[in-house]
Amino acid sequence: MTNLRNHLFIALIFILALLLAGCGGDKTYTETFDEPGAWRTGDDADAVGQVRDGVYDMLVEADDVTIWTTGGQSFADGVYEVEATQVAGSDNNGYGMVFRLDDSKDDFYLFKISGDGYVWIGRYHNGGAEVEPLVGEWWFESPAVLQGLDQTNTLRVAAEGANLIFYVNDQEVGRVTDDTFASGDIGLLVETLGLGGVQIQFDNFSVTPIEKQ
């Protein structure tokens, strides 16, 4: 979150987790959020992020803010996947996955959807000081997105080198060739586009090796 990282989260650094995490290796990473593990959690006036009841629950109270948290891992190539369910708040929002994040610069790829059926795919630099869409000109509408509350959407990215293919609920929504970020951490993000009070629950974040043909 920005801010779950900078002004919301108490950063708990798990060195062992970082050492064990594969960087595009041959083992599958799976996070079911039964325990916090290396994921950052915390709260302040803007947002609350916590692992509870088998999900990562992120409630963003502030208006017009982008919040993310990170998993304390490192990956390069792989199939990244996470389930996301909006349980409260306005449908005018954004939520999804961060990958190949450089924690020292807050640079990363972002794949997010909205509660009202849109998709955004692009890069963040310096924690969002520079934002660059990679598919389309900005947000674009997609019938693949299940809209509204209590709808679980599965976001998946097949990342092999510079080749990135994006899916929502097993439907391809975009692909791009971009080599800006080669590897890095994973994360979860929620954005309020107007009113705060947006609550998203994330589950089953996995990174699996690319199957070689």
C-alpha positions in Angstrom: 0.0 0.0 0.0 2.1 3.3 0.0 1.6 3.6 1.8 0.7 0.7 3.8 4.4 0.5 3.4 5.4 4.1 4.3 2.7 5.6 6.5 0.4 2.8 7.3 2.6 -0.3 8.0 5.0 -1.2 10.7 7.6 -2.9 8.5 8.4 -6.3 9.8 11.4 -7.6 7.8 11.6 -11.4 7.6 15.2 -12.1 6.4 14.7 -15.8 6.3 11.7 -15.5 4.1 13.6 -13.4 1.6 16.4 -15.9 1.5 14.1 -18.8 0.9 12.0 -17.0 -1.7 12.7 -18.2 -5.2 13.6 -15.7 -7.9 11.9 -17.3 -10.8 12.9 -20.8 -9.5 11.3 -24.2 -10.0 9.1 -24.2 -6.8 5.6 -23.0 -6.4 4.9 -20.2 -3.8 1.4 -20.3 -2.3 0.0 -17.9 0.3 -3.4 -18.8 1.7 -3.3 -16.1 4.4 -4.0 -18.5 7.3 -1.0 -16.7 9.0 0.5 -13.3 8.4 3.8 -14.7 7.4 6.0 -12.0 5.8 3.1 -9.9 4.6 3.0 -6.4 6.1 0.0 -5.5 8.2 -1.0 -2.4 10.2 -3.4 0.5 10.4 -3.7 4.3 10.5 -6.3 6.9 9.6 -6.1 6.0 5.9 -6.3 2.3 5.9 -6.2 -1.0 7.8 -4.5 -4.1 6.5 -4.8 -7.4 8.4 -4.6 -11.1 7.9 -7.8 -12.7 9.4 -10.2 -15.5 8.7 -8.0 -16.9 6.0 -7.8 -13.7 3.8 -5.8 -10.5 3.6 -8.4 -7.9 4.4 -7.6 -4.4 3.3 -10.0 -1.5 4.2 -9.1 1.9 2.7 -10.9 4.7 4.6 -9.4 7.7 2.9 -10.7 9.3 -0.3 -8.6 9.3 -3.4 -5.6 7.3 -2.1 -3.7 4.3 -3.3 -2.5 1.8 -0.7 -0.4 -1.3 -1.1 1.3 -4.0 1.0 4.1 -6.4 0.1 4.8 -10.0 0.7 8.5 -10.1 1.4 9.3 -12.3 -1.5 11.3 -12.1 -4.8 10.3 -13.6 -8.1 11.1 -13.1 -11.8 9.4 -15.4 -14.3 6.3 -17.2 -13.3 2.5 -17.4 -13.3 1.3 -14.9 -10.7 -2.3 -15.4 -9.5 -4.6 -14.0 -6.8 -8.3 -14.0 -5.9 -9.9 -10.7 -4.9 -13.3 -9.9 -3.6 -14.8 -6.5 -2.9 -16.9 -6.7 0.3 -17.7 -3.0 0.9 -17.6 0.5 -0.6 -18.1 2.2 -3.8 -17.6 0.3 -7.1 -15.5 3.3 -8.3 -12.2 1.9 -7.2 -9.2 -0.1 -8.2 -7.8 -3.3 -6.7 -5.4 -6.0 -7.7 -1.8 -7.3 -7.7 1.6 -5.8 -7.7 4.6 -7.8 -9.0 8.3 -7.4 -9.7 8.5 -4.6 -7.1 11.7 -2.8 -6.3 11.3 -2.0 -2.7 14.0 0.6 -2.6 12.4 2.7 -5.3 8.7 1.7 -5.1 8.8 0.7 -8.8 6.5 -2.1 -10.0 4.1 -3.6 -12.5 0.4 -3.2 -11.5 -2.6 -5.2 -12.7 -5.9 -4.0 -11.2 -9.6 -4.1 -11.9 -12.5 -2.0 -10.7 -15.8 -2.8 -9.0 -17.6 -1.4 -12.0 -15.9 -3.6 -14.6 -12.7 -1.9 -15.8 -9.1 -3.1 -16.1 -5.8 -1.2 -15.7 -2.4 -2.6 -16.6 0.8 -0.6 -16.3 3.9 0.5 -14.4 4.3 2.6 -11.3 7.6 4.5 -10.7 8.5 6.1 -7.4 5.4 4.9 -5.6 3.1 6.4 -8.2 4.8 9.7 -8.9 5.0 8.4 -12.4 2.3 6.2 -13.8 2.4 4.6 -17.2 -0.4 2.4 -18.7 1.0 -0.5 -20.9 -2.3 -1.7 -22.3 -4.8 0.9 -23.7 -4.6 4.5 -22.8 -5.7 4.2 -19.2 -8.6 2.2 -17.8 -10.5 0.0 -20.3 -13.8 -1.8 -19.9 -13.9 -5.6 -19.9 -16.7 -8.1 -19.7 -14.3 -10.5 -17.9 -14.7 -8.6 -14.7 -17.4 -9.7 -12.3 -18.8 -6.5 -11.0 -20.1 -5.3 -7.6 -19.9 -6.7 -4.0 -19.2 -10.2 -3.0 -17.9 -11.2 -6.5 -14.6 -13.0 -6.5 -12.3 -12.2 -9.4 -9.2 -14.2 -10.2 -6.3 -12.1 -11.6 -3.4 -14.0 -13.3 -0.3 -12.8 -15.1 2.0 -15.1 -17.1 5.4 -13.4 -16.9 8.3 -14.8 -18.9 11.1 -12.3 -19.4 9.7 -9.3 -21.1 6.5 -11.1 -22.2 3.5 -10.4 -19.9 0.0 -11.8 -20.5 -2.9 -10.7 -18.3 -6.0 -12.7 -17.5 -9.2 -12.0 -15.5 -11.2 -15.1 -14.6 -9.3 -17.1 -17.3 -10.1 -14.6 -20.0 -7.1 -12.8 -21.6 -7.5 -9.0 -21.1 -4.1 -7.8 -22.5 -0.5 -8.7 -23.3 2.6 -6.6 -23.6 6.3 -6.9 -24.2 8.2 -4.8 -21.6 11.5 -5.3 -19.9 11.5 -2.4 -17.4 11.3 -4.6 -14.3 13.0 -8.1 -14.3 12.2 -9.3 -10.8 11.1 -8.2 -7.4 8.5 -8.5 -4.6 4.8 -9.2 -4.9 2.0 -7.2 -3.3 -1.7 -6.3 -3.1 -3.2 -2.9 -3.8 -6.4 -1.0 -3.2 -7.2 2.4 -4.7 -10.1 4.7 -3.8 -11.3 6.8 -6.8 -13.5 9.3 -4.9 -15.1 7.9 -1.8 -13.2 5.9 0.8 -14.6 2.9 2.7 -13.5 0.4 0.0 -12.8 -3.0 1.5 -11.2 -5.8 -0.5 -10.4 -9.4 0.6 -7.5 -11.2 -1.1 -6.8 -14.9 -1.0 -4.7 -17.6 -2.6 -1.8 -15.6 -3.9 0.5 -18.0 -5.9 3.5 -17.9 -8.1 4.2 -21.0 -10.2 7.0 -21.8 -12.6 6.4 -21.2 -16.3 5.9 -24.5 -18.1 8.6 -24.8 -20.8 7.4 -26.1 -24.2 
